[in-house]
Amino acid sequence: MRDLGVGFTYLVQGQRWVARHGRQYGFGLLPGLITLVLYAAAIAALAVWGADFVAWSTPFADDWSSPWPGLFRGFLTAVLFGLGLLLAVVTFTAVTLVIGQPFYESLSEKVDRDVSPDGTAPESGLSFARDLWISACDSLRIVVRAALWGILLFALGFLPVVGQTVVPVIGFFVTGFFLTEELTAVALQRRRVELRERLALLRARKTLVWGFGTPLAVAFLVPVVAVFLMPGAVAGATLMARDLMGEETRDGDRDREGAGDQEAASAS
């Protein structure tokens, strides 16, 4: 259970890191804002034309006696909108990371340099285009897995009592796991750790992953909150990636402040 608290600590440390590095935080907001606008437009379109789409796709209900066509299509419209919201929550991080690949890559690299004892950061050695392609393909594979889980949990949500109590809790843990995978992928991909190995690393320390990802999953239910937490989440996930890889980590800012104090003392 100790890992549960450690995971949450990484989330907090990531937010503190970007708070101390305002320029990196500002650049890190841009991809999330772009994604938020795109998703808001898609959800608005679904709200406006969702009922028309359901009516068009269910012509067999036209001959039903009233009020069954309206009830049936109203239910399907609600399900469609619910699935759209679920898919938006699940894919928001993946899409934001793909859009913001250069921003988050730079941010993650700076975190690595800041906390590494020798001030260096791992590099993949691949071209930007190749890195982007691998990231997009891996994100798509993760989104498919998360969507399958989402459909299963959505179906289980209709079970009496359990569907309204246990299933939502499981859903947050599942979402937290996939969010953590997406976020740690930024740092782990630079270390040439492939998707299968990344999943194995995360499954070996599930409580660490849940401590980091589950609170984030709850916060990400509000898209605006997700935008502002994304830069810190990437920074925290980089710190977690170092832990998963067994790399030594120090507090770079604290060390530099200490060195500055020593220099000032020597000068006086």
RAQUIDA-V295504 format. One line per field, one symbol per residue. phi: phi as a letter, one per 20 degrees, with the letter a starting at -180 (. if undefined). psi: psi as a letter, one per 30 degrees, with the letter a starting at -180 (. if undefined). burial: 1 if it has 9 or more other C-alpha atoms within 8 Angstrom, else 0. Layout:
# RAQUIDA-V295504
phi=???
psi=???
burial=???
This chain:
# RAQUIDA-V295504
phi=.gfffffffffffffffffecgfffffffgffffffffffffffffffdfffffffecffefefffdfgfffffffffffffffffffffegfffffffegffffffffffgffdfgdmdcfcfmefgfffffffffffffffffffffffffffffeffmgfdcffgfggffffffffffffffgefffemefgfffffffffcffffffeefgffffffdgffggfeggfffffffffffffemefccefffffffffffffffff
psi=fefeeeeeeeeeeeeeefefieeeeeeffeeeeeeeeeeeeeeeeeeegeeeeeeefhfffeflkkgeeeeeeeeeeeeeeeeeeeeeeefeeeeeeeegeeeeeeeeeeeeeefkegglkkkfglleeeeeeeeeeeeeeeeeeeeeeeeeeeefffkkdeffdeeeeeeeeeeeeeeeeeeffeeeefghjleeeeeeeeffieeeeeeeeeeeeeeffjeeeeeffeeeeeeeeeeeeeeefgkkkljeeeeeeeeeeeeeeee.
burial=0011111111111111110000011001111110110010001011100110011001000000000010001101100110011111111111111101101110111111111100101000000000110011011101100110110010011010011100110011111111111111111111101000011011001111111111111011001011111111111111111111000010010010000000000000
